[in-house]
Amino acid sequence: MSGLRVRERWDVAGGRRVRSLEAGHGGETVVLLPGLGAVGYMKDTLAGCASWARAFLLDVPGFGHRPPRPCPAEVPAIAAVVGAWLETVPEGPVILAGHSSGAQAALRAAAAHPARVRALVLLGPTFPPRQRTLPRAALPFLRTVVRESPSVLSATVPYFLRGGPAAVLRCVRTAQADAPEYLIGKISCPVLVVRGARDRMCPKAWADGLAITAPGGRSVTVPGAHTFPLQHGGMTAALIAEAARAAGP
């Protein structure tokens, strides 16, 4: 992100202080939600989006700063705070993109606030029905993590340590309890589902099924494993830009 000006900001939404990183300018507004509160691995995607839009990376549930945090580390609570933020901060409808558990929060926020979301991008949405217990998720996780770049550790572990293992596990369990396949059919805006080719936590059949269920959905497979935005931030930003163009003015 050399040469890019990233601004830290705090906004009050729904009576809670929400931290975000803001970059770029332009007529479009992009909002990014990280998975499991690990803001760091989405910073290159923020930089890519800032080249053509005003872009925000929301620090939810707040693992990027000291307590108090804006919400519990639970997918429904994160979605509620994001919805309140969407109603308060952007001047108009946004392109909303979430990764991993952040994709599930983004989906919930878009369903609850349809007038505030012009296009929805689900990056590596996790936990298809067969992976909704910890034992059943373990093998897909292990098969995926060995395909990740070692740099994923420095981009995620500091956030997990700040959040604490109990909060991280809580976020995982609420993501496993979620059922996005029943909600995505109610989304009125175009939906793009993106998965990494080596991501066993987001199998192709799962991503394709979500895209088919969405009224205006499509699915794309890209290089990489689960945290492909870390290694391919520019590509991820380009896909978000494509979703914005497809949504129209």
C-alpha positions, 0 to 999 in steps of 0.5 A, spaced: 500 500 500 505 504 498 503 511 497 496 510 499 493 514 504 489 510 509 485 514 514 483 511 521 476 513 523 471 512 528 463 513 527 457 512 532 452 507 529 447 504 533 449 507 539 456 504 538 463 506 536 465 503 530 472 503 527 474 503 520 480 504 515 478 508 509 482 510 503 480 512 496 475 517 493 470 517 487 463 516 486 462 508 488 463 506 495 465 499 497 465 496 504 469 490 506 468 485 512 474 481 514 473 474 516 474 472 524 475 480 525 482 479 522 483 486 518 490 485 516 489 480 510 484 485 507 488 491 506 491 489 499 484 489 497 482 495 500 488 498 496 485 495 490 478 498 491 481 505 493 484 506 486 477 506 483 472 508 489 471 510 496 473 504 500 472 502 507 474 496 511 470 495 517 474 493 524 468 488 526 467 485 531 473 490 533 479 485 534 484 491 531 483 495 537 483 495 545 476 494 548 470 496 548 468 493 542 462 495 538 459 488 538 460 481 541 464 476 536 458 473 533 455 473 526 448 476 527 451 481 532 456 483 527 451 483 521 447 488 526 452 493 527 454 493 520 447 494 518 447 500 523 453 503 520 450 502 513 444 506 515 449 512 518 455 513 514 455 512 507 451 517 503 448 512 498 447 504 497 454 501 497 458 495 494 458 490 500 463 485 500 465 480 506 470 474 506 469 468 510 465 469 516 464 476 514 461 474 508 455 471 512 455 477 516 455 481 509 449 477 507 445 478 513 446 486 513 444 486 505 438 482 507 436 487 513 438 493 509 436 492 502 436 499 500 443 500 502 446 495 498 447 495 491 451 489 490 453 484 494 460 480 494 461 473 498 468 472 498 470 464 500 463 463 504 464 458 509 461 452 512 456 448 508 452 444 511 456 438 512 461 442 515 457 445 521 460 441 527 467 442 529 469 435 527 467 435 520 470 442 519 477 440 521 479 436 515 477 441 510 480 446 514 487 442 515 487 441 507 486 448 506 491 451 511 497 447 508 495 451 501 496 457 504 501 462 504 506 463 510 504 470 510 497 469 512 500 468 520 502 475 520 496 478 517 491 474 522 494 471 528 495 478 531 488 479 531 486 473 533 490 474 539 487 481 541 480 478 540 482 472 544 481 464 543 474 464 546 471 470 542 474 467 535 471 460 537 465 464 539 465 467 532 466 460 528 461 457 532 456 462 530 458 462 523 457 454 523 450 455 526 448 460 520 444 457 514 446 462 508 442 458 503 436 460 506 437 467 506 440 468 500 434 467 495 431 473 499 437 478 496 434 483 491 441 486 489 446 482 484 450 477 488 457 475 486 460 469 490 468 468 489 472 462 492 479 460 491 481 454 487 484 450 493 479 452 498 476 446 501 472 450 506 468 453 500 467 447 495 465 449 488 458 446 489 457 450 495 459 456 492 455 455 485 449 453 489 449 459 493 450 463 486 444 459 483 439 460 489 440 468 489 436 471 484 441 475 480 447 471 482 453 468 479 459 464 481 467 465 480 473 460 482 480 464 482 487 462 484 489 461 491 486 457 497 481 460 503 485 467 504 486 469 496 485 476 498 491 476 502 495 474 496 491 477 490 488 483 493 488 487 486 484 481 483 479 481 488 478 488 488 477 487 480 472 482 481 468 487 486 469 493 481 466 488 476 460 487 481 459 494 481 459 495 474 454 489 473 449 492 478 449 499 474 448 506 476 
